[in-house]
């Protein structure tokens, strides 16, 4: 999912004229590609604690991507529908990352309607 989002965002960035918003484009490229890279690098680590740390870094890059996406949408660099797609992808990835980190930490989600003991 993170690779799909990165590919989608990179495609959007490619149509921006090269002389406009160079720093923001560079930041967005770095942030959006950092998400799948950190997930993958963390998976390759020997210890669960390291994996969780890399997932946390991936999540921070995801938040940076979502923030930049909002700025691009507000400046009409991304169309409303494109910005909404990026945000929806980001929110889905965020939920997955939270679930994976909680699972690795041994934190169980409460089941709705079931009494906790």
FENPELIN-V688169 format. One record per run of one state. SS is the DSSP state (alpha for helix, beta for strand, coil for the rest). FROM is the first residue (numbers start at 0). TO is the last residue. Records with the same first field share a line. If there is no record, write none. Layout:
SS: FROM-TO + FROM-TO
This chain:
coil: 0-0 + 14-20 + 43-46 + 74-78 + 105-116
alpha: 1-13 + 21-42 + 47-73 + 79-104
